[in-house]
Amino acid sequence: MKKFILSVVMALGLAGAVHAAGGETIAWDKAPDKLNDLPSLQNGAKLFVNYCLNCHSAAFMRYNRLQDIGLTEQQIKDNLLFTTDRVGDTMKANVDPKQAKDWFGATPPDLTLIARSRAGHGGTGADYLYTYMRTFYKDDTKATGWNNLVFPSVGMPHVLWELQGDRQPVFETINENGHENKVFKGWKQVSPGTMTPQQYDEAMADLVGFLQWMGEPAQNQRVRVGVWVLLFLAGFTLIAWRLNAAYWKDIK
């Protein structure tokens, strides 16, 4: 079981290590906070269904739960469901698991909790995913034709390349103590995608926001309830303090 889990992580590049091609670590970009932005979450859900759900499942999430981000049941049926799915079904991948294993070397992992599980020394799980989805580049030496700065030798192809276009990382070679290290300096746009770089970054923020929301759909409600609970406790404490003072005043 441990070997299987490790093979999944290594094959699809969803591990927490962050290394550039030359061995230098790269910083994770801070993911924008989209958890309270319903239009953003809705767009993230659309991107997830159109691009991620082909290979990855979200087995702990039902389609009808998307009503929590402002979608109606009819909108879910019209825009997010496949022909054979029902609104009460869980979000299952379209690909056959056996075929996926043959193509990628391992069955693509479930993404329901991916944003919660990828946190590391570089930041939150959302930061990792936001950086990961924006650092693919073409590499003809790899089986899929793609590589990734966050996870070198990634087994997952860049399924969103038509949106982002073809970019190549630019490195600067620095000699330190007799050792040559490559430091990532930026990107060179080889060919444009259907989105501008700014639009693509925004789309990935929406997608990551949805993945983050999916890991704990009730988190916004939990925070709101928590605020009211703290306010109630503060008010009750004040009342109890005054009652206690009034009680002991008569006794003294």
C-alpha positions as CSV (number, residue, x, y, z in Angstrom):
1,M,0.0,0.0,0.0
2,K,2.8,2.4,0.9
3,K,4.5,1.7,-2.5
4,F,1.3,2.3,-4.3
5,I,0.6,5.7,-2.6
6,L,4.2,6.7,-3.3
7,S,3.9,5.8,-6.9
8,V,0.7,7.9,-7.3
9,V,2.4,10.9,-5.7
10,M,5.5,10.6,-7.8
11,A,3.8,9.9,-11.0
12,L,1.4,12.8,-10.9
13,G,3.6,15.4,-9.3
14,L,1.3,16.2,-6.4
15,A,3.9,15.8,-3.7
16,G,5.1,18.6,-1.5
17,A,8.7,18.9,-2.8
18,V,9.6,22.1,-4.7
19,H,12.7,21.9,-6.8
20,A,13.8,23.7,-10.0
21,A,15.5,21.9,-12.8
22,G,19.0,22.8,-11.6
23,G,18.3,21.7,-8.0
24,E,17.4,25.1,-6.6
25,T,14.3,25.5,-4.6
26,I,11.6,27.9,-5.8
27,A,9.2,29.7,-3.7
28,W,5.5,29.0,-3.8
29,D,3.4,31.9,-5.0
30,K,0.7,33.0,-2.6
31,A,-2.7,31.9,-3.8
32,P,-5.4,34.6,-3.8
33,D,-8.2,34.0,-1.3
34,K,-11.3,33.2,-3.3
35,L,-13.3,31.3,-0.6
36,N,-15.9,34.1,-0.3
37,D,-16.1,34.9,-4.0
38,L,-19.0,32.9,-5.3
39,P,-18.5,33.8,-9.1
40,S,-14.9,32.7,-8.7
41,L,-15.9,29.4,-7.1
42,Q,-18.4,28.8,-9.8
43,N,-15.8,29.3,-12.5
44,G,-13.5,27.1,-10.6
45,A,-16.1,24.4,-10.5
46,K,-16.5,24.7,-14.3
47,L,-12.8,24.4,-14.9
48,F,-12.6,21.4,-12.5
49,V,-15.4,19.6,-14.4
50,N,-14.1,20.4,-17.8
51,Y,-10.4,19.7,-17.3
52,C,-9.7,17.8,-14.0
53,L,-12.7,15.4,-13.8
54,N,-11.6,13.7,-17.0
55,C,-8.9,11.8,-15.0
56,H,-9.4,12.8,-11.3
57,S,-12.4,12.0,-9.1
58,A,-13.8,14.0,-6.2
59,A,-15.4,11.0,-4.6
60,F,-16.4,12.8,-1.4
61,M,-18.2,15.6,-3.2
62,R,-21.7,15.4,-4.7
63,Y,-22.8,17.6,-7.5
64,N,-25.8,19.0,-5.6
65,R,-23.4,20.3,-2.9
66,L,-22.5,22.9,-5.5
67,Q,-25.7,24.7,-4.6
68,D,-23.7,26.0,-1.6
69,I,-21.6,28.2,-4.0
70,G,-24.7,29.8,-5.5
71,L,-25.5,27.4,-8.4
72,T,-29.1,26.2,-8.8
73,E,-29.9,22.5,-9.4
74,Q,-30.9,23.3,-12.9
75,Q,-27.6,25.1,-13.6
76,I,-25.7,22.1,-12.3
77,K,-27.7,19.8,-14.6
78,D,-27.3,22.0,-17.6
79,N,-23.6,22.9,-17.3
80,L,-21.7,20.5,-15.1
81,L,-23.3,17.1,-15.4
82,F,-22.4,14.5,-17.9
83,T,-25.1,12.6,-19.7
84,T,-25.1,9.6,-17.4
85,D,-24.7,11.5,-14.2
86,R,-27.4,12.6,-11.7
87,V,-27.3,15.7,-9.5
88,G,-27.1,13.5,-6.4
89,D,-24.1,11.5,-7.7
90,T,-20.5,12.0,-6.4
91,M,-18.0,13.5,-8.8
92,K,-16.4,10.5,-10.5
93,A,-13.7,10.6,-13.1
94,N,-14.6,9.9,-16.7
95,V,-11.5,7.8,-17.5
96,D,-11.4,4.1,-16.8
97,P,-9.0,3.5,-13.8
98,K,-7.2,0.7,-15.6
99,Q,-6.6,2.9,-18.7
100,A,-5.4,5.7,-16.5
101,K,-2.9,3.4,-14.8
102,D,-1.6,2.2,-18.1
103,W,-1.2,5.8,-19.4
104,F,0.3,7.5,-16.3
105,G,1.8,4.5,-14.4
106,A,-0.7,4.9,-11.5
107,T,-4.3,5.7,-11.0
108,P,-4.8,9.5,-10.7
109,P,-5.6,10.4,-7.0
110,D,-8.8,11.7,-5.8
111,L,-8.8,15.5,-5.4
112,T,-11.5,16.1,-2.8
113,L,-8.9,16.9,-0.1
114,I,-5.9,17.7,-2.2
115,A,-5.8,21.4,-1.2
116,R,-5.7,20.4,2.5
117,S,-3.1,17.7,2.1
118,R,-0.5,19.6,0.1
119,A,0.5,22.1,2.7
120,G,4.2,22.2,3.5
121,H,7.1,24.3,4.5
122,G,6.6,26.5,1.4
123,G,3.0,27.5,2.3
124,T,-0.5,26.2,2.3
125,G,-1.9,23.5,0.0
126,A,-3.6,26.3,-2.0
127,D,-0.2,28.0,-2.5
128,Y,1.3,24.7,-3.7
129,L,-1.5,24.0,-6.2
130,Y,-1.6,27.6,-7.5
131,T,2.2,27.5,-8.2
132,Y,2.0,23.9,-9.6
133,M,-0.7,24.7,-12.1
134,R,1.2,27.7,-13.4
135,T,4.7,26.2,-13.8
136,F,4.3,23.6,-16.5
137,Y,6.6,23.8,-19.5
138,K,7.4,21.7,-22.6
139,D,10.1,19.1,-22.2
140,D,10.6,16.7,-25.1
141,T,12.7,14.4,-22.9
142,K,9.7,13.4,-20.8
143,A,7.1,10.8,-21.8
144,T,4.2,13.3,-21.6
145,G,6.2,16.1,-23.3
146,W,5.8,18.3,-20.2
147,N,7.7,19.1,-17.1
148,N,7.0,21.2,-14.0
149,L,9.1,23.5,-11.9
150,V,7.3,22.6,-8.7
151,F,7.8,18.9,-9.3
152,P,10.4,17.9,-11.9
153,S,9.8,14.9,-14.1
154,V,6.1,15.2,-13.5
155,G,4.0,12.4,-14.9
156,M,0.9,14.5,-15.3
157,P,0.5,16.3,-18.7
158,H,-0.4,20.0,-18.9
159,V,-4.1,19.6,-19.7
160,L,-4.5,23.4,-19.7
161,W,-1.8,24.2,-22.1
162,E,-4.2,25.6,-24.8
163,L,-5.3,28.2,-22.3
164,Q,-1.8,29.1,-21.1
165,G,0.2,28.6,-24.3
166,D,3.8,27.4,-24.5
167,R,6.2,29.0,-22.0
168,Q,9.8,28.2,-21.2
169,P,11.5,28.9,-17.9
170,V,14.5,31.2,-17.9
171,F,17.4,30.3,-15.6
172,E,20.5,32.1,-14.6
173,T,23.6,30.1,-13.8
174,I,25.3,31.3,-10.6
175,N,28.7,30.0,-9.4
176,E,28.7,29.6,-5.6
177,N,31.7,28.2,-3.8
178,G,32.8,26.4,-7.0
179,H,29.4,24.9,-7.7
180,E,27.2,26.0,-10.6
181,N,23.5,26.4,-9.6
182,K,20.6,27.3,-11.9
183,V,18.3,30.0,-10.4
184,F,14.8,30.5,-11.9
185,K,14.5,34.1,-13.2
186,G,11.2,34.1,-15.1
187,W,9.3,32.9,-18.1
188,K,9.6,33.3,-21.9
189,Q,6.4,33.1,-23.8
190,V,7.1,30.9,-26.9
191,S,3.5,30.9,-28.2
192,P,0.3,32.5,-26.8
193,G,-2.6,30.6,-25.4
194,T,-6.3,31.5,-25.6
195,M,-5.8,33.4,-22.4
196,T,-3.4,36.2,-21.5
197,P,-1.0,35.4,-18.7
198,Q,-3.1,37.5,-16.3
199,Q,-6.3,35.7,-17.3
200,Y,-4.7,32.3,-16.9
201,D,-3.4,33.2,-13.4
202,E,-6.9,34.4,-12.5
203,A,-8.4,31.2,-13.8
204,M,-6.0,29.1,-11.8
205,A,-6.9,31.1,-8.7
206,D,-10.5,30.2,-9.4
207,L,-9.7,26.6,-9.8
208,V,-7.5,26.4,-6.7
209,G,-10.2,28.3,-4.7
210,F,-12.7,25.7,-5.7
211,L,-10.3,22.8,-4.7
212,Q,-9.8,24.6,-1.4
213,W,-13.5,25.0,-0.9
214,M,-14.2,21.4,-1.8
215,G,-11.8,20.2,0.9
216,E,-14.1,21.8,3.5
217,P,-17.4,23.1,2.0
218,A,-18.7,24.2,5.4
219,Q,-15.6,26.3,6.4
220,N,-17.2,29.7,5.7
221,Q,-20.3,28.7,7.7
222,R,-18.1,27.4,10.4
223,V,-16.2,30.7,10.6
224,R,-19.5,32.7,10.7
225,V,-20.9,30.5,13.4
226,G,-17.7,30.8,15.3
227,V,-17.8,34.6,15.3
228,W,-21.4,34.6,16.7
229,V,-20.4,32.0,19.4
230,L,-17.5,34.1,20.5
231,L,-19.7,37.2,20.7
232,F,-22.3,35.3,22.7
233,L,-19.6,34.0,25.1
234,A,-18.2,37.5,25.5
235,G,-21.7,38.9,26.3
236,F,-22.5,36.1,28.6
237,T,-19.2,36.6,30.4
238,L,-19.9,40.3,30.9
239,I,-23.4,39.5,32.3
240,A,-22.0,36.8,34.6
241,W,-19.3,39.1,35.8
242,R,-21.8,41.9,36.7
243,L,-24.2,39.4,38.4
244,N,-21.3,38.0,40.4
245,A,-20.3,41.5,41.5
246,A,-23.9,42.3,42.5
247,Y,-24.3,39.1,44.5
248,W,-21.1,39.5,46.5
249,K,-21.8,43.2,47.1
250,D,-24.8,42.3,49.3
251,I,-23.0,39.6,51.1
252,K,-20.1,41.8,52.0
